[in-house]
């Protein structure tokens, strides 16, 4: 009983932090946004920019490397580890998730798995990256792709589900 109460309170607090960060995401100054994001626990490297309207879930597990760009309206999930390397370009409205429900389970419980995006990766607009994926150095994810498996170095993937195209 007590455990359920604490779990519920933790959920409410997490939702409140997500709500505040959502509001912060619309402040028109990238320096002010970066300040609040860092206070919330996101580790943001030197020279990196998070554009307006980005949405974060459980920010304490999110690491963004140096000189990386997070586009407008991007969704970054920190319910498990999310590591974004240096010189990464994540376009507008990209969704990166590292938690989902187990659809094979009778209780539909949540499962999570870290996501790693290595250096010099480009992720096109409205792409979706699912839990447990590693996108290796120099890879390109085409617009609208749904990435369900690892992407090898310097590979271009696209489609649903994403497959190598070059």
C-alpha positions as CSV (number, residue, x, y, z in Angstrom):
1,X,0.0,0.0,0.0
2,X,2.7,2.5,1.0
3,X,4.8,1.4,-2.0
4,X,1.8,2.2,-4.3
5,X,1.4,5.6,-2.8
6,X,5.1,6.5,-3.3
7,X,5.0,5.2,-6.8
8,X,1.9,7.3,-7.5
9,X,3.6,10.4,-6.0
10,X,6.7,9.8,-8.1
11,X,4.6,9.6,-11.2
12,X,2.9,12.9,-10.4
13,X,6.2,14.6,-9.8
14,X,7.6,13.2,-13.0
15,X,4.6,14.5,-15.0
16,X,4.9,17.9,-13.3
17,X,8.6,18.1,-14.4
18,X,7.6,17.1,-17.9
19,X,4.9,19.8,-17.9
20,X,7.4,22.5,-16.8
21,X,9.9,21.4,-19.4
22,X,7.2,21.5,-22.0
23,X,6.5,25.2,-21.1
24,X,10.3,26.0,-21.0
25,X,10.5,24.5,-24.6
26,X,8.6,27.5,-25.9
27,X,10.9,30.2,-24.4
28,X,12.4,31.9,-27.5
29,X,15.9,32.0,-26.1
30,X,18.1,28.9,-26.6
31,X,20.4,29.9,-23.8
32,X,17.5,30.1,-21.3
33,X,16.1,26.8,-22.5
34,X,19.5,25.1,-22.2
35,X,19.8,26.5,-18.6
36,X,16.5,25.0,-17.5
37,X,17.2,21.7,-19.3
38,X,20.5,21.4,-17.5
39,X,18.8,22.1,-14.2
40,X,16.3,19.3,-14.9
41,X,19.2,16.8,-15.3
42,X,19.8,16.7,-19.1
43,X,23.5,16.7,-19.8
44,X,24.0,19.0,-22.8
45,X,27.5,19.4,-24.4
46,X,29.2,22.6,-25.5
47,X,27.8,24.2,-28.6
48,X,24.6,22.0,-28.7
49,X,21.2,23.5,-29.4
50,X,17.7,22.3,-28.6
51,X,15.2,24.1,-30.8
52,X,11.8,25.2,-29.5
53,X,9.0,22.8,-28.7
54,X,11.2,19.8,-27.8
55,X,9.5,17.4,-25.4
56,X,11.4,15.3,-22.8
57,X,10.3,12.4,-20.7
58,X,12.3,11.8,-17.5
59,X,15.2,14.0,-18.4
60,X,17.8,12.7,-16.0
61,X,18.8,9.9,-18.3
62,X,19.4,12.1,-21.4
63,X,22.9,13.0,-22.6
64,X,23.5,15.2,-25.6
65,X,27.1,15.5,-26.9
66,X,28.9,18.6,-28.2
67,X,27.8,20.6,-31.3
68,X,24.6,18.6,-31.7
69,X,21.2,19.9,-32.8
70,X,17.8,18.8,-31.6
71,X,15.1,20.0,-34.0
72,X,11.7,21.6,-33.3
73,X,9.1,19.4,-31.7
74,X,11.5,16.5,-31.1
75,X,10.5,13.9,-28.4
76,X,13.4,12.5,-26.4
77,X,12.6,9.7,-23.9
78,X,14.7,9.4,-20.8
79,X,12.9,6.6,-19.1
80,X,16.0,4.6,-19.9
81,X,19.4,5.8,-21.0
82,X,19.4,8.0,-24.1
83,X,22.9,8.9,-25.3
84,X,23.3,11.3,-28.3
85,X,26.9,11.8,-29.5
86,X,28.8,14.7,-30.9
87,X,27.9,16.5,-34.1
88,X,24.5,14.8,-34.4
89,X,21.6,16.5,-36.3
90,X,18.2,15.4,-35.2
91,X,15.6,17.1,-37.4
92,X,12.1,18.4,-36.5
93,X,9.5,16.2,-35.0
94,X,11.8,13.2,-34.5
95,X,10.6,10.8,-31.8
96,X,13.1,8.7,-29.9
97,X,11.6,6.2,-27.4
98,X,13.3,3.8,-25.1
99,X,10.3,2.5,-23.3
100,X,7.2,0.7,-24.5
101,X,4.6,-1.8,-23.4
102,X,5.1,-5.5,-23.8
103,X,2.2,-6.3,-26.1
104,X,2.8,-10.1,-25.6
105,X,2.3,-9.8,-21.8
106,X,-1.1,-10.3,-20.2
107,X,-0.5,-7.3,-17.9
108,X,0.9,-5.1,-20.7
109,X,3.8,-4.1,-18.4
110,X,6.4,-1.5,-19.5
111,X,9.8,-2.5,-20.7
112,X,12.7,-0.3,-21.5
113,X,16.0,-0.5,-23.3
114,X,18.7,2.2,-23.9
115,X,19.1,4.1,-27.2
116,X,22.5,5.1,-28.4
117,X,23.1,7.6,-31.3
118,X,26.8,7.8,-32.1
119,X,28.7,10.8,-33.6
120,X,28.0,12.4,-36.9
121,X,24.5,10.9,-37.3
122,X,21.7,12.7,-39.2
123,X,18.1,11.7,-38.4
124,X,15.5,13.1,-40.9
125,X,12.2,14.8,-40.0
126,X,9.5,12.7,-38.4
127,X,11.6,9.6,-38.0
128,X,10.9,7.3,-35.1
129,X,13.6,5.5,-33.2
130,X,12.4,2.6,-31.0
131,X,13.8,1.2,-27.8
132,X,17.1,-0.7,-27.8
133,X,18.4,0.8,-31.1
134,X,22.0,1.9,-31.7
135,X,22.6,4.2,-34.6
136,X,26.3,4.0,-35.4
137,X,28.7,6.7,-36.5
138,X,27.9,8.6,-39.7
139,X,24.6,6.9,-40.4
140,X,21.7,8.7,-42.0
141,X,18.0,7.9,-41.1
142,X,15.6,9.1,-43.8
143,X,12.6,11.2,-43.2
144,X,9.6,9.3,-41.8
145,X,11.6,6.1,-41.2
146,X,10.8,3.8,-38.3
147,X,14.0,2.4,-36.9
148,X,13.5,-0.9,-35.1
149,X,17.0,-2.4,-35.4
150,X,20.6,-1.1,-35.2
151,X,21.9,1.0,-38.0
152,X,25.5,0.3,-39.1
153,X,28.2,2.9,-39.6
154,X,27.8,5.2,-42.7
155,X,24.6,3.5,-43.8
156,X,21.5,5.3,-45.1
157,X,18.3,3.7,-44.0
158,X,14.7,4.6,-44.8
159,X,11.2,3.2,-44.8
160,X,8.8,1.4,-42.4
161,X,10.5,-0.5,-40.9
162,X,13.8,1.1,-41.8
163,X,16.0,-0.8,-44.2
164,X,19.4,0.0,-45.7
165,X,19.0,2.0,-49.0
166,X,22.6,2.9,-49.6
